């Protein structure tokens, strides 16, 4: 594993947001959802395309707080302008489990 300096970590804008919309992305080659994530007053609503259909249904995602990388450049994914990366980890079957929080925090809060 490559070690990094604290200054390297500080460059990554990891912020908390709440999913307010989740719909299937019909244009995606692999099953995915188009998410609208509320990242608070400063960042507003951002869109993300996420391959998280194995563990989550759209109705289960609405209202869920997630951790997002907010300073990657926007990227077109299956017809969607993905503005943030919703983070998670792969389970033993390779399916994404979203990073989440035990208690609610304000949208836009930066990970320390």
Protein Blocks (a to p, Z undefined) as FASTA:
>chain_A
ZZddfklmmmpccdddddfbdcddfkbmbdcddddddebjknopadddddfklmpcfklm
gopacdddfkbccddeehiacfbdcdddddfkopacddddfbdcdehiacZZ
